[in-house]
Amino acid sequence: MTSIAATTNLPPLGAHQRQEVGLQLQATLLELLDLSLLGKQLHWTIAGPVFHPLHLQLDELVDSWRELADSVAERAMAIGFTPDGQAGAIATGSDIAALERTVHQDHLAVHELTRRVADVSERIRARMDRIGDLDLVSQDLLISVVGTLEQQQWMLRSQFSERS
């Protein structure tokens, strides 16, 4: 009997496993891309005493989220699942709360961003658990994504001041 890996050049996952893991990766991709868009919105619209360092930090975060999204999309392709990172998919598939279209005070922006990163991290952690029995390689990728997001949460939380 020939394995699916040998006949299709795909990792040896069954069709159901491939679909389920792919859907979990797709949901993660959409949230990471949405985070990157949200980060850019804040980058453009923050104001306040720590504008400059926060403006620069947001660029670093956006770059990180785009890199993570790229890794997730590439893993989906590697297992034979075609990801969709287009604007329409993000708009309909991401659970991240939108920002108000306004100028955001720096200390409030840090709180809003920290909350959203924490929410995304929790949802990815749940996906990580769901795919553990299906594909350890994809689970390992999501473990890495959660680790990065939780480190970013810590760095954002460390900026909270008495007034915020």
Residue pairs with C-beta under 8 A, 6 or more apart in sequence:
3 12
4 10
4 12
4 13
4 14
5 11
5 12
8 80
10 18
10 79
10 80
11 78
11 79
11 80
11 135
11 137
13 21
13 79
13 80
13 134
13 135
17 134
17 135
18 79
18 80
18 81
19 81
20 130
20 131
20 134
21 79
21 81
21 131
21 134
21 135
21 138
22 76
22 79
22 80
22 81
22 83
23 81
24 127
24 130
24 131
24 138
24 142
25 72
25 73
25 75
25 76
25 79
25 81
25 83
25 138
25 141
25 142
26 76
26 81
26 83
26 84
26 93
27 93
27 123
27 127
28 72
28 124
28 127
28 142
28 145
29 69
29 72
29 73
29 76
29 83
29 85
30 85
30 89
30 90
30 93
30 94
31 94
31 95
31 96
31 120
31 123
31 124
32 65
32 66
32 68
32 69
32 72
32 120
32 145
33 65
33 66
33 69
33 85
33 90
33 94
34 90
34 94
34 96
35 61
35 65
35 96
35 116
35 117
35 120
36 62
36 65
36 66
36 69
37 90
38 96
38 98
38 99
38 113
38 116
39 58
39 61
39 62
39 65
39 113
40 58
40 62
41 99
42 58
42 99
42 104
42 109
42 112
42 113
43 55
43 58
43 59
43 62
45 99
45 102
45 103
45 104
46 54
46 55
46 58
46 103
46 104
46 105
46 106
46 109
47 103
47 104
47 105
47 106
48 54
48 105
48 106
48 107
49 106
50 106
50 107
50 159
51 106
54 106
54 109
54 110
54 159
57 155
61 113
61 152
64 148
64 152
68 145
68 148
69 85
71 141
71 144
71 145
72 83
72 141
72 142
72 145
73 83
73 85
75 137
75 138
75 141
76 82
76 83
77 83
79 135
79 138
95 119
95 123
96 116
96 119
96 120
97 116
99 112
104 112
107 159
107 160
107 161
107 163
107 164
108 164
110 156
110 159
110 160
110 164
111 160
111 164
113 156
114 153
114 156
114 157
114 160
117 149
117 152
117 153
117 156
118 153
120 149
121 146
121 149
121 150
121 153
124 142
124 145
124 146
124 149
125 142
125 146
127 142
128 139
128 142
128 143
128 146
131 138
131 139
131 142
132 139
